[in-house]
Amino acid sequence: MKKYNHAVTLAFSIISEEEDGKDITPAMLKEALLIRIIGLDNHSEWIEATMPPYDTHEEEPWPFKGDAAHA
């Protein structure tokens, strides 16, 4: 059976004190993303927030051709 790899996006917002966002830290990003995830769970909005995929390609059958198992 064919398998497909889908790339999706998930937007979230973050508040900082600099207009260009140069003061955004990894910790701030993580906190904002976790808040977004909790909100998606609480409101069951995962599909609305991420679909449709912006890119899709067919996956190679496993094990992938050219990997060590085929050497």
ChimeraX commands (.cxc) that place a marker at each C-alpha (Angstrom):
marker #1 position 0.00,0.00,0.00 radius 0.5
marker #1 position 1.32,3.46,-0.89 radius 0.5
marker #1 position 2.25,5.84,1.90 radius 0.5
marker #1 position 2.41,9.63,1.64 radius 0.5
marker #1 position 4.48,12.17,3.54 radius 0.5
marker #1 position 2.59,15.44,4.15 radius 0.5
marker #1 position 4.16,18.71,5.24 radius 0.5
marker #1 position 1.82,20.89,7.27 radius 0.5
marker #1 position 2.26,24.21,9.04 radius 0.5
marker #1 position 1.14,25.28,12.47 radius 0.5
marker #1 position 1.03,29.01,13.17 radius 0.5
marker #1 position 1.34,30.49,16.63 radius 0.5
marker #1 position 1.94,33.96,17.95 radius 0.5
marker #1 position 4.50,35.30,20.36 radius 0.5
marker #1 position 4.77,38.71,22.04 radius 0.5
marker #1 position 8.12,40.42,22.40 radius 0.5
marker #1 position 9.41,43.91,23.15 radius 0.5
marker #1 position 11.30,44.47,19.89 radius 0.5
marker #1 position 9.58,45.20,16.57 radius 0.5
marker #1 position 11.95,42.95,14.62 radius 0.5
marker #1 position 11.59,40.07,17.10 radius 0.5
marker #1 position 15.33,39.88,17.79 radius 0.5
marker #1 position 14.60,39.48,21.50 radius 0.5
marker #1 position 12.68,36.22,20.96 radius 0.5
marker #1 position 14.43,33.35,22.72 radius 0.5
marker #1 position 14.10,29.60,22.31 radius 0.5
marker #1 position 12.36,29.47,25.71 radius 0.5
marker #1 position 9.81,32.06,24.55 radius 0.5
marker #1 position 9.16,30.10,21.36 radius 0.5
marker #1 position 8.70,26.87,23.31 radius 0.5
marker #1 position 6.29,28.50,25.77 radius 0.5
marker #1 position 4.21,30.08,22.98 radius 0.5
marker #1 position 4.09,26.81,21.05 radius 0.5
marker #1 position 3.02,24.83,24.13 radius 0.5
marker #1 position 0.25,27.37,24.79 radius 0.5
marker #1 position -0.89,26.95,21.18 radius 0.5
marker #1 position -0.87,23.15,21.50 radius 0.5
marker #1 position -2.96,23.29,24.67 radius 0.5
marker #1 position -5.44,25.58,22.93 radius 0.5
marker #1 position -5.71,23.23,19.96 radius 0.5
marker #1 position -6.35,20.29,22.30 radius 0.5
marker #1 position -8.92,22.21,24.35 radius 0.5
marker #1 position -10.89,23.27,21.29 radius 0.5
marker #1 position -10.26,20.22,19.03 radius 0.5
marker #1 position -8.95,22.48,16.27 radius 0.5
marker #1 position -5.99,20.45,14.99 radius 0.5
marker #1 position -7.44,19.83,11.52 radius 0.5
marker #1 position -8.59,23.42,11.04 radius 0.5
marker #1 position -5.20,24.75,12.18 radius 0.5
marker #1 position -2.98,22.54,10.03 radius 0.5
marker #1 position -4.82,21.43,6.91 radius 0.5
marker #1 position -4.51,21.21,3.99 radius 0.5
marker #1 position -0.90,20.07,3.61 radius 0.5
marker #1 position 1.29,22.50,1.69 radius 0.5
marker #1 position 3.46,19.73,0.24 radius 0.5
marker #1 position 3.03,15.98,-0.26 radius 0.5
marker #1 position 5.22,13.27,-1.71 radius 0.5
marker #1 position 5.00,9.51,-1.95 radius 0.5
marker #1 position 7.17,7.65,0.54 radius 0.5
marker #1 position 9.60,5.01,-0.60 radius 0.5
marker #1 position 8.77,1.50,0.61 radius 0.5
marker #1 position 10.70,0.51,3.74 radius 0.5
marker #1 position 13.50,-0.28,3.86 radius 0.5
marker #1 position 14.43,2.59,1.55 radius 0.5
marker #1 position 16.24,1.72,-1.64 radius 0.5
marker #1 position 19.93,2.38,-1.23 radius 0.5
marker #1 position 20.04,1.91,2.53 radius 0.5
marker #1 position 22.41,-0.45,4.34 radius 0.5
marker #1 position 19.84,-3.29,4.24 radius 0.5
marker #1 position 20.14,-3.37,0.43 radius 0.5
marker #1 position 23.95,-3.27,0.33 radius 0.5
marker link #1:1,2 radius 0.2
marker link #1:2,3 radius 0.2
marker link #1:3,4 radius 0.2
marker link #1:4,5 radius 0.2
marker link #1:5,6 radius 0.2
marker link #1:6,7 radius 0.2
marker link #1:7,8 radius 0.2
marker link #1:8,9 radius 0.2
marker link #1:9,10 radius 0.2
marker link #1:10,11 radius 0.2
marker link #1:11,12 radius 0.2
marker link #1:12,13 radius 0.2
marker link #1:13,14 radius 0.2
marker link #1:14,15 radius 0.2
marker link #1:15,16 radius 0.2
marker link #1:16,17 radius 0.2
marker link #1:17,18 radius 0.2
marker link #1:18,19 radius 0.2
marker link #1:19,20 radius 0.2
marker link #1:20,21 radius 0.2
marker link #1:21,22 radius 0.2
marker link #1:22,23 radius 0.2
marker link #1:23,24 radius 0.2
marker link #1:24,25 radius 0.2
marker link #1:25,26 radius 0.2
marker link #1:26,27 radius 0.2
marker link #1:27,28 radius 0.2
marker link #1:28,29 radius 0.2
marker link #1:29,30 radius 0.2
marker link #1:30,31 radius 0.2
marker link #1:31,32 radius 0.2
marker link #1:32,33 radius 0.2
marker link #1:33,34 radius 0.2
marker link #1:34,35 radius 0.2
marker link #1:35,36 radius 0.2
marker link #1:36,37 radius 0.2
marker link #1:37,38 radius 0.2
marker link #1:38,39 radius 0.2
marker link #1:39,40 radius 0.2
marker link #1:40,41 radius 0.2
marker link #1:41,42 radius 0.2
marker link #1:42,43 radius 0.2
marker link #1:43,44 radius 0.2
marker link #1:44,45 radius 0.2
marker link #1:45,46 radius 0.2
marker link #1:46,47 radius 0.2
marker link #1:47,48 radius 0.2
marker link #1:48,49 radius 0.2
marker link #1:49,50 radius 0.2
marker link #1:50,51 radius 0.2
marker link #1:51,52 radius 0.2
marker link #1:52,53 radius 0.2
marker link #1:53,54 radius 0.2
marker link #1:54,55 radius 0.2
marker link #1:55,56 radius 0.2
marker link #1:56,57 radius 0.2
marker link #1:57,58 radius 0.2
marker link #1:58,59 radius 0.2
marker link #1:59,60 radius 0.2
marker link #1:60,61 radius 0.2
marker link #1:61,62 radius 0.2
marker link #1:62,63 radius 0.2
marker link #1:63,64 radius 0.2
marker link #1:64,65 radius 0.2
marker link #1:65,66 radius 0.2
marker link #1:66,67 radius 0.2
marker link #1:67,68 radius 0.2
marker link #1:68,69 radius 0.2
marker link #1:69,70 radius 0.2
marker link #1:70,71 radius 0.2
view
